[in-house]
Structure formats: structure tokens, C-alpha cells
Amino acid sequence: MPLMLLCAAAGAIAACSDHAATPDAAHAPASPAVAASAAPKPAPPTSAFTVGFLAENDGDGELQGCTTGLTVTGAAPASGETFRESSSETEGVGFIRIDGALVRVTLSHSDSREHGVTSVFEDAAHTLRVVESVESGVTNENTDSTSLSGTLTITYKGATQTLRVEGGVAC
């Protein structure tokens, strides 16, 4: 009896092997490797946080001297600024809205270039990092202001977004 079961099992395996060579093989299940490569690719992850717009008076009590205001390029004029800061080469403070909450960040590092600057700001808990990389544009001597354009790279709890921004610094 066990020999008969062994023979039946061997026959079934042979029949399956022969079946793969028939025209119906196209309807046979694919191997796991082929199935994995043919599986639809997952959609890219959505942003883990939302960057909002600042209210007109956000940060007013702490911003002193020359103040930089940056808005997402192409945003509606009435939207408001995305990031606002007041800094020198060694110290400064900035404000940004993340998931609706106003977050205060302080300057941790700054590198000046011939026509621009890259400044790194972080919150006190080190869960938010804002890298402001801007190039100087036209200066208006009458208003003591200079236009700026560049990027804000925002990393919040391990997720990162890079936004094209424009705005200026006024003293």
C-alpha cells in the first residue's frame, strides 16, 4: 500500500510537469519571483506632515532687526508666508506651521555664499529641521530690502519635504 501511494504521488508530479509543457501552461500560476515582479508597484508615500501658512503676527514678539519672509512659489498672494525668520550668522529664530501648530526654531548653523546663504534651524525637541537655502535677487535701497528665492527643506519626525520659495529680507 505505501508503495502504491508513492507511485501515485510520483505520477501526479510527472503529470504536473507534463502539464507545464502544454499550451495551457500560459494559464498556470506564475512562480513567486515572476509574480512579485509583475505585482503593481505601491504608490509613493504621501507627505507625513503638512506645512501651513503663518498668520500676519506669528513670531512678532521675537523677530528683531532684519526679517526674512518666504512663501511657497506660486502660492496665492493672500496665503501668507511659509517661513519667517530673523537671524545673523551666529544666532536667530524662525517660525513655521507644521500640521497646524506654530513651531519656533532656532538657528543652529549658517553658511554664507557670494550671492546667498544656507541656514539650518531646529526646534528645541530636535524633531523639526528647516534648511533655508536662498539666493539674493534685486535690492531696493528705498525700502532697505532684497528679494530672495530658493528652497526650504523641512524634515519633521524623519519625513522630508523640499519646497521652492520666494520672498525677501527687509530691515
Residue frames as a rotation matrix with the C-alpha (Angstrom) as fourth column:
MET 1
0.565 0.825 0.000 0.00
0.825 -0.565 0.000 0.00
0.000 0.000 -1.000 0.00
PRO 2
0.451 -0.424 -0.785 2.73
0.110 -0.847 0.521 2.60
-0.886 -0.321 -0.335 0.84
LEU 3
-0.640 -0.704 0.307 4.43
0.367 0.071 0.928 1.74
-0.675 0.707 0.213 -2.45
MET 4
-0.130 0.699 0.703 1.18
0.986 0.016 0.166 2.41
0.105 0.715 -0.691 -4.27
LEU 5
0.783 0.401 -0.475 0.84
0.502 -0.859 0.103 5.86
-0.366 -0.319 -0.874 -2.62
LEU 6
-0.045 -0.897 -0.441 4.42
0.058 -0.443 0.895 6.66
-0.997 0.014 0.072 -3.54
CYS 7
-0.689 -0.171 0.704 3.79
0.658 0.260 0.707 5.70
-0.304 0.950 -0.066 -7.15
ALA 8
0.337 0.890 0.307 0.58
0.938 -0.345 -0.030 7.73
0.079 0.298 -0.951 -7.23
ALA 9
0.648 -0.170 -0.742 2.42
0.213 -0.896 0.391 10.75
-0.731 -0.411 -0.545 -5.86
ALA 10
-0.476 -0.879 -0.015 5.23
0.151 -0.098 0.984 10.33
-0.866 0.466 0.179 -8.39
GLY 11
-0.411 0.409 0.814 2.66
0.911 0.222 0.348 10.03
-0.039 0.885 -0.464 -11.17
ALA 12
0.682 0.703 -0.201 0.93
0.706 -0.705 -0.068 13.23
-0.189 -0.096 -0.977 -10.07
ILE 13
0.236 -0.693 -0.681 4.24
-0.002 -0.701 0.713 15.09
-0.972 -0.166 -0.167 -10.05
ALA 14
-0.723 -0.502 0.475 5.03
0.415 0.234 0.879 13.79
-0.553 0.832 0.039 -13.53
ALA 15
0.037 0.821 0.570 1.58
0.999 -0.052 0.010 14.78
0.038 0.569 -0.822 -14.74
CYS 16
0.756 0.204 -0.623 2.09
0.344 -0.932 0.112 18.32
-0.558 -0.299 -0.774 -13.39
SER 17
-0.232 -0.924 -0.305 5.48
-0.020 -0.309 0.951 18.52
-0.973 0.226 0.053 -15.06
ASP 18
-0.649 0.059 0.759 3.99
0.728 0.336 0.597 17.39
-0.220 0.940 -0.261 -18.35
HIS 19
0.423 0.906 -0.021 1.15
0.878 -0.415 -0.237 19.89
-0.223 0.081 -0.971 -17.95
ALA 20
0.290 -0.375 -0.880 3.62
0.089 -0.905 0.415 22.83
-0.953 -0.199 -0.229 -17.94
ALA 21
-0.763 -0.644 0.052 4.69
0.075 -0.008 0.997 21.92
-0.642 0.765 0.054 -21.44
THR 22
-0.234 0.765 0.600 1.13
0.953 0.302 -0.014 22.03
-0.192 0.569 -0.800 -22.83
PRO 23
-0.487 0.098 0.868 -0.47
0.440 -0.831 0.341 25.09
0.755 0.548 0.361 -24.44
ASP 24
0.630 0.776 0.000 -2.50
0.365 -0.296 0.883 25.58
0.686 -0.556 -0.470 -21.24
ALA 25
-0.060 -0.740 -0.670 0.75
0.989 0.046 -0.139 26.45
0.133 -0.671 0.730 -19.39
ALA 26
-0.655 -0.154 0.740 0.05
0.235 -0.972 0.007 30.13
0.718 0.178 0.673 -20.04
HIS 27
0.282 0.851 0.443 -2.85
-0.346 -0.341 0.874 29.82
0.895 -0.400 0.198 -17.59
ALA 28
0.312 -0.256 -0.915 -0.75
0.754 0.653 0.074 28.13
0.579 -0.712 0.397 -14.91
PRO 29
0.972 0.026 -0.233 0.12
0.183 -0.706 0.684 30.17
-0.147 -0.707 -0.691 -11.81
ALA 30
0.529 -0.824 0.201 3.39
-0.230 -0.368 -0.901 32.11
0.817 0.430 -0.385 -12.14
SER 31
-0.014 -0.634 -0.773 6.37
0.799 0.458 -0.390 31.38
0.601 -0.623 0.500 -9.94
PRO 32
0.579 0.258 -0.774 6.67
0.755 -0.529 0.388 33.59
-0.309 -0.809 -0.501 -6.82
ALA 33
-0.424 -0.809 -0.407 9.60
0.515 -0.585 0.627 35.52
-0.745 0.056 0.665 -8.35
VAL 34
-0.792 0.198 0.578 7.65
0.510 -0.304 0.804 36.28
0.335 0.932 0.140 -11.53
ALA 35
0.265 0.959 -0.098 4.52
0.837 -0.178 0.517 37.14
0.478 -0.219 -0.851 -9.57
ALA 36
0.275 -0.219 -0.936 6.47
0.732 -0.584 0.352 39.59
-0.624 -0.782 0.000 -7.37
SER 37
-0.766 -0.625 -0.151 8.00
0.371 -0.621 0.690 41.39
-0.526 0.472 0.708 -10.35
ALA 38
-0.668 0.585 0.460 4.61
0.462 -0.158 0.873 41.65
0.583 0.796 -0.165 -12.07
ALA 39
0.025 0.693 -0.720 2.81
0.992 -0.109 -0.070 42.92
-0.127 -0.712 -0.690 -8.95
PRO 40
0.578 0.220 0.786 1.69
0.421 -0.905 -0.057 46.55
0.699 0.364 -0.615 -9.13
LYS 41
-0.563 -0.825 -0.041 4.14
0.542 -0.332 -0.772 48.96
0.624 -0.457 0.634 -7.54
PRO 42
0.099 0.600 -0.794 2.88
0.968 -0.241 -0.062 50.67
-0.229 -0.763 -0.605 -4.37
ALA 43
0.694 0.207 0.689 2.05
0.409 -0.901 -0.141 54.34
0.592 0.380 -0.710 -4.65
PRO 44
-0.452 -0.871 0.191 4.74
0.323 -0.359 -0.876 56.69
0.832 -0.334 0.444 -3.34
PRO 45
-0.265 0.362 -0.893 4.13
0.963 0.059 -0.262 57.62
-0.042 -0.930 -0.365 0.30
THR 46
0.515 0.478 0.712 2.18
0.453 -0.856 0.248 60.77
0.728 0.195 -0.657 0.91
SER 47
-0.336 -0.668 0.664 3.71
-0.214 -0.632 -0.745 63.52
0.917 -0.392 0.070 2.97
ALA 48
-0.257 0.167 -0.952 3.74
0.803 0.585 -0.114 62.66
0.538 -0.794 -0.284 6.65
PHE 49
-0.267 0.172 -0.948 3.12
0.707 -0.634 -0.314 66.30
-0.655 -0.754 0.047 7.63
THR 50
0.433 0.497 0.752 1.53
0.852 -0.499 -0.160 69.48
0.296 0.709 -0.640 6.31
VAL 51
-0.710 -0.633 -0.308 3.34
0.679 -0.732 -0.061 72.80
-0.187 -0.252 0.949 6.09
GLY 52
0.358 0.933 -0.017 0.89
0.920 -0.356 -0.164 75.65
-0.159 0.043 -0.986 6.65
PHE 53
-0.018 -0.271 0.962 0.89
0.473 -0.851 -0.230 79.41
0.881 0.451 0.144 6.28
LEU 54
-0.685 -0.318 -0.655 1.84
0.728 -0.300 -0.616 81.85
-0.001 -0.899 0.437 9.00
ALA 55
0.573 0.813 -0.102 -0.59
0.820 -0.569 0.063 84.43
-0.007 -0.120 -0.993 10.35
GLU 56
0.580 -0.308 0.754 0.43
0.201 -0.843 -0.499 88.06
0.789 0.441 -0.427 10.00
ASN 57
0.506 -0.344 0.791 1.62
-0.763 -0.606 0.225 88.39
0.402 -0.718 -0.569 13.61
ASP 58
0.967 -0.181 -0.178 3.21
0.232 0.915 0.329 84.92
0.103 -0.360 0.927 14.12
GLY 59
0.243 -0.955 -0.170 6.59
0.957 0.264 -0.116 85.46
0.156 -0.135 0.978 15.78
ASP 60
0.501 -0.014 0.865 6.30
0.234 -0.960 -0.151 89.24
0.833 0.278 -0.478 16.01
GLY 61
0.962 -0.061 0.267 7.39
-0.270 -0.368 0.890 89.32
0.044 -0.928 -0.371 19.65
GLU 62
0.564 -0.778 0.277 10.67
0.245 0.478 0.843 87.50
-0.789 -0.407 0.461 18.93
LEU 63
0.312 -0.451 0.836 11.69
0.946 0.065 -0.318 88.67
0.089 0.890 0.447 15.46
GLN 64
0.649 -0.190 -0.736 14.07
0.178 -0.903 0.391 91.61
-0.739 -0.385 -0.552 15.68
GLY 65
-0.345 -0.832 -0.435 16.17
-0.247 -0.366 0.897 93.51
-0.906 0.417 -0.080 13.16
CYS 66
-0.513 0.104 -0.852 16.16
-0.857 -0.012 0.515 92.32
0.044 0.995 0.095 9.56
THR 67
-0.108 0.589 0.801 13.39
-0.364 0.726 -0.583 89.78
-0.925 -0.354 0.136 8.94
THR 68
-0.904 -0.165 -0.394 13.18
-0.427 0.364 0.828 87.20
0.007 0.917 -0.399 6.16
GLY 69
0.003 0.939 0.345 9.76
-0.500 0.300 -0.812 86.09
-0.866 -0.170 0.471 4.91
LEU 70
-0.892 -0.335 -0.304 9.42
-0.434 0.447 0.782 83.21
-0.126 0.829 -0.544 2.43
THR 71
0.164 0.980 0.116 6.34
-0.687 0.198 -0.699 81.91
-0.708 0.035 0.706 0.61
VAL 72
-0.143 -0.133 0.981 5.89
0.426 0.886 0.182 78.80
-0.893 0.444 -0.071 -1.50
THR 73
-0.869 -0.241 -0.431 6.47
-0.268 -0.503 0.822 79.73
-0.415 0.830 0.372 -5.14
GLY 74
-0.788 0.603 -0.123 3.14
-0.006 0.192 0.981 80.05
0.616 0.774 -0.147 -6.93
ALA 75
-0.529 0.627 -0.572 1.03
0.835 0.265 -0.482 80.25
-0.150 -0.733 -0.664 -3.74
ALA 76
0.366 0.754 0.545 -1.90
0.743 -0.589 0.318 82.64
0.561 0.289 -0.776 -3.77
PRO 77
-0.367 -0.596 0.714 -0.77
0.108 -0.789 -0.604 86.14
0.924 -0.145 0.354 -2.68
ALA 78
0.183 0.533 0.826 -3.20
-0.761 -0.455 0.463 86.16
0.622 -0.713 0.323 0.26
SER 79
0.532 0.053 -0.845 -1.96
0.188 0.966 0.179 82.79
0.826 -0.254 0.504 1.57
GLY 80
0.883 -0.312 0.350 0.71
-0.451 -0.362 0.816 84.17
-0.128 -0.879 -0.460 3.87
GLU 81
0.032 -0.977 -0.211 4.33
-0.937 0.044 -0.347 83.30
0.348 0.209 -0.914 4.43
THR 82
0.665 0.091 -0.742 5.53
-0.033 0.995 0.092 79.74
0.747 -0.037 0.664 4.85
PHE 83
0.270 -0.675 -0.687 8.63
0.952 0.293 0.086 80.57
0.144 -0.677 0.722 6.92
ARG 84
0.734 -0.071 0.676 9.66
-0.079 -0.997 -0.018 83.71
0.675 -0.040 -0.737 8.75
GLU 85
0.495 -0.632 -0.597 12.98
0.868 0.395 0.301 84.28
0.045 -0.667 0.744 10.48
SER 86
0.852 -0.388 0.351 15.32
-0.380 -0.920 -0.094 86.87
0.359 -0.054 -0.932 11.85
SER 87
0.801 -0.598 -0.026 18.95
0.511 0.661 0.549 85.80
-0.311 -0.454 0.835 12.07
SER 88
0.519 -0.791 -0.325 22.58
-0.821 -0.567 0.069 86.78
-0.239 0.231 -0.943 11.87
GLU 89
0.071 -0.560 -0.825 25.47
-0.631 0.616 -0.472 84.47
0.773 0.554 -0.310 11.04
THR 90
-0.811 -0.555 -0.188 25.57
-0.190 0.553 -0.811 83.14
0.554 -0.622 -0.554 14.61
GLU 91
-0.815 0.573 -0.087 22.08
0.309 0.303 -0.902 83.38
-0.491 -0.761 -0.424 16.11
GLY 92
-0.756 0.625 -0.193 18.47
-0.590 -0.524 0.615 83.66
0.283 0.579 0.765 15.13
VAL 93
-0.596 0.687 0.415 14.91
0.027 0.534 -0.845 82.47
-0.802 -0.493 -0.337 15.48
GLY 94
-0.857 0.359 -0.370 12.28
-0.436 -0.122 0.892 81.40
0.274 0.925 0.261 12.98
PHE 95
-0.367 0.826 0.428 8.65
-0.434 0.255 -0.864 80.29
-0.823 -0.503 0.265 12.79
ILE 96
-0.793 0.197 -0.576 6.80
-0.472 0.398 0.787 77.74
0.384 0.896 -0.222 10.67
ARG 97
0.075 0.863 0.499 3.41
-0.930 0.241 -0.278 75.97
-0.360 -0.443 0.821 10.89
ILE 98
-0.830 -0.285 -0.479 3.53
-0.423 0.882 0.209 72.18
0.363 0.376 -0.853 10.89
ASP 99
-0.569 0.698 -0.434 0.23
0.618 0.712 0.335 70.27
0.543 -0.077 -0.836 10.98
GLY 100
0.399 0.831 0.388 -1.50
0.438 -0.545 0.715 73.49
0.805 -0.116 -0.581 12.09
ALA 101
0.755 -0.163 -0.636 0.81
0.613 -0.173 0.771 74.15
-0.235 -0.971 -0.031 15.07
LEU 102
0.796 -0.539 0.277 3.11
-0.366 -0.791 -0.490 77.18
0.483 0.288 -0.827 15.19
VAL 103
0.732 -0.627 -0.267 6.65
0.680 0.641 0.357 75.90
-0.053 -0.443 0.895 15.79
ARG 104
0.831 -0.552 -0.062 9.57
-0.536 -0.827 0.171 78.06
-0.146 -0.109 -0.983 16.93
VAL 105
0.731 -0.681 0.054 13.00
0.664 0.691 -0.285 77.09
0.156 0.244 0.957 15.59
THR 106
0.733 -0.573 -0.368 16.44
-0.254 -0.731 0.633 78.48
-0.631 -0.370 -0.681 16.38
LEU 107
0.690 -0.560 -0.459 19.46
-0.588 -0.064 -0.806 78.88
0.422 0.826 -0.373 14.14
SER 108
0.832 -0.453 0.320 21.97
0.075 0.664 0.744 76.06
-0.550 -0.595 0.586 14.57
HIS 109
-0.228 -0.924 0.306 24.27
0.575 0.126 0.808 76.73
-0.786 0.360 0.503 11.60
SER 110
0.836 0.461 -0.299 24.69
0.043 -0.598 -0.801 79.19
-0.548 0.656 -0.519 8.72
ASP 111
-0.226 -0.881 0.416 26.91
0.703 0.148 0.696 79.28
-0.675 0.450 0.585 5.61
SER 112
0.509 0.338 -0.792 27.20
-0.208 -0.844 -0.494 82.43
-0.835 0.416 -0.359 3.51
ARG 113
0.014 -0.453 0.891 28.00
0.915 0.365 0.171 82.35
-0.403 0.813 0.420 -0.22
GLU 114
-0.894 -0.439 0.093 28.72
0.433 -0.789 0.436 85.18
-0.118 0.430 0.895 -2.64
HIS 115
-0.735 0.664 0.139 25.03
-0.432 -0.617 0.658 85.67
0.523 0.423 0.740 -3.57
GLY 116
0.315 0.919 -0.238 23.19
-0.353 0.347 0.869 83.65
0.881 -0.189 0.434 -0.97
VAL 117
-0.522 -0.394 0.756 23.06
-0.843 0.109 -0.526 81.82
0.125 -0.913 -0.389 2.31
THR 118
0.003 0.507 -0.862 22.14
0.015 0.862 0.507 78.42
1.000 -0.014 -0.005 3.70
SER 119
-0.517 -0.069 0.853 20.80
-0.802 -0.308 -0.511 78.47
0.298 -0.949 0.103 7.25
VAL 120
-0.410 0.334 -0.849 19.79
0.251 0.936 0.247 75.49
0.877 -0.111 -0.467 9.37
PHE 121
-0.366 0.419 0.831 17.12
-0.856 -0.503 -0.123 75.89
0.366 -0.756 0.542 12.05
GLU 122
-0.574 0.209 -0.792 15.90
0.270 0.961 0.057 73.30
0.773 -0.181 -0.608 14.58
ASP 123
0.466 0.758 0.457 13.19
-0.356 -0.312 0.881 73.14
0.810 -0.573 0.125 17.22
ALA 124
0.019 -0.466 0.884 14.04
-0.991 -0.123 -0.044 72.54
0.129 -0.876 -0.465 20.90
ALA 125
0.514 0.264 0.816 13.00
-0.495 0.868 0.031 68.86
-0.701 -0.421 0.576 20.75
HIS 126
-0.556 -0.779 -0.289 15.08
-0.635 0.174 0.753 68.22
-0.536 0.602 -0.591 17.59
THR 127
-0.172 0.577 0.798 12.06
0.470 0.760 -0.449 66.77
-0.866 0.298 -0.402 15.78
LEU 128
0.853 0.460 0.245 11.94
0.456 -0.431 -0.778 69.57
-0.252 0.776 -0.578 13.21
ARG 129
-0.275 -0.938 -0.213 14.77
0.472 -0.324 0.820 70.81
-0.838 0.125 0.531 10.99
VAL 130
0.864 0.501 0.050 14.36
0.326 -0.481 -0.814 73.63
-0.384 0.719 -0.579 8.45
VAL 131
-0.301 -0.949 0.095 17.15
0.666 -0.138 0.733 74.22
-0.682 0.284 0.674 5.92
GLU 132
0.790 0.489 -0.370 16.74
0.159 -0.747 -0.645 77.59
-0.592 0.451 -0.668 4.22
SER 133
-0.328 -0.886 0.329 18.86
0.651 0.040 0.758 77.87
-0.685 0.462 0.563 1.07
VAL 134
0.735 0.677 -0.038 18.31
0.504 -0.583 -0.638 81.17
-0.454 0.450 -0.769 -0.73
GLU 135
-0.384 -0.759 0.526 19.95
0.923 -0.320 0.213 83.33
0.007 0.567 0.823 -3.36
SER 136
-0.246 0.216 -0.945 19.81
0.288 -0.915 -0.284 87.13
-0.926 -0.342 0.163 -3.30
GLY 137
0.121 0.361 0.925 17.98
0.993 -0.057 -0.108 88.97
0.014 0.931 -0.365 -6.03
VAL 138
-0.049 -0.039 0.998 17.19
0.422 -0.907 -0.015 92.64
0.905 0.420 0.061 -6.59
THR 139
-0.454 -0.131 -0.881 17.92
0.874 -0.260 -0.411 95.08
-0.175 -0.957 0.233 -3.75
ASN 140
0.349 0.607 0.714 15.64
0.578 -0.739 0.346 98.06
0.738 0.291 -0.609 -3.20
GLU 141
-0.677 -0.731 -0.083 17.64
0.548 -0.425 -0.720 100.79
0.491 -0.534 0.688 -1.43
ASN 142
-0.455 0.571 0.683 14.48
-0.464 -0.807 0.366 102.85
0.760 -0.151 0.632 -0.74
THR 143
0.625 0.767 0.144 12.88
-0.563 0.315 0.764 100.11
0.541 -0.558 0.629 1.36
ASP 144
-0.259 -0.833 0.489 16.13
-0.966 0.220 -0.136 98.52
0.006 -0.508 -0.862 2.58
SER 145
0.444 0.475 0.760 15.01
-0.426 0.858 -0.288 95.14
-0.788 -0.196 0.583 1.24
THR 146
-0.593 -0.619 -0.514 16.35
-0.785 0.304 0.540 92.38
-0.178 0.724 -0.666 -1.00
SER 147
0.558 0.787 -0.263 14.36
-0.826 0.556 -0.091 89.77
0.074 0.268 0.960 -2.89
LEU 148
-0.520 -0.667 0.533 15.22
-0.711 0.684 0.163 86.09
-0.474 -0.294 -0.830 -2.28
SER 149
0.580 0.663 -0.473 14.46
-0.790 0.598 -0.131 82.78
0.196 0.450 0.871 -3.97
GLY 150
-0.588 -0.802 -0.100 15.48
-0.748 0.587 -0.309 79.22
0.307 -0.107 -0.946 -3.23
THR 151
-0.019 0.547 -0.837 14.29
-0.012 0.837 0.547 76.23
1.000 0.021 -0.009 -1.24
LEU 152
-0.044 0.050 0.998 13.14
-0.999 -0.009 -0.044 75.21
0.006 -0.999 0.051 2.20
THR 153
-0.251 -0.036 -0.967 13.94
-0.158 0.987 0.004 71.61
0.955 0.154 -0.253 3.06
ILE 154
-0.019 0.408 0.913 11.81
-0.976 -0.208 0.073 70.64
0.219 -0.889 0.402 6.04
THR 155
-0.462 -0.138 -0.876 12.41
-0.007 0.988 -0.152 67.42
0.887 -0.064 -0.458 7.95
TYR 156
-0.153 0.524 0.838 9.82
-0.961 -0.278 -0.001 66.56
0.232 -0.805 0.546 10.59
LYS 157
0.274 0.209 0.939 9.95
-0.666 0.746 0.028 63.31
-0.694 -0.633 0.344 12.57
GLY 158
-0.344 -0.598 0.724 12.04
0.090 0.746 0.660 61.67
-0.935 0.292 -0.203 9.83
ALA 159
0.331 0.490 0.806 9.88
0.883 0.140 -0.447 62.72
-0.332 0.860 -0.387 6.83
THR 160
-0.528 -0.636 -0.563 11.26
0.331 -0.765 0.553 65.38
-0.782 0.106 0.614 4.45
GLN 161
0.613 0.630 0.478 9.71
0.742 -0.251 -0.621 67.88
-0.271 0.735 -0.621 2.04
THR 162
-0.635 -0.742 -0.218 11.51
0.577 -0.642 0.505 70.39
-0.514 0.195 0.835 -0.18
LEU 163
0.522 0.853 -0.001 9.57
0.719 -0.441 -0.537 73.50
-0.458 0.279 -0.844 -1.19
ARG 164
-0.430 -0.535 0.727 10.53
0.808 -0.587 0.047 76.12
0.402 0.608 0.685 -3.78
VAL 165
0.362 0.524 -0.771 10.17
0.836 -0.549 0.020 79.52
-0.413 -0.651 -0.637 -2.12
GLU 166
-0.296 -0.400 0.867 10.43
0.637 -0.759 -0.133 83.20
0.712 0.513 0.480 -2.87
GLY 167
0.722 0.511 -0.466 10.26
0.689 -0.476 0.546 86.29
0.057 -0.716 -0.696 -0.73
GLY 168
0.244 -0.663 0.707 12.70
0.147 -0.696 -0.703 88.72
0.958 0.276 -0.073 0.73
VAL 169
-0.089 -0.347 -0.934 14.54
0.996 -0.006 -0.093 90.20
0.027 -0.938 0.346 3.64
ALA 170
0.367 0.249 0.896 13.67
0.264 -0.952 0.156 93.66
0.892 0.179 -0.415 4.97
CYS 171
-0.464 -0.611 -0.642 15.46
0.826 -0.035 -0.563 95.71
0.321 -0.791 0.521 7.60
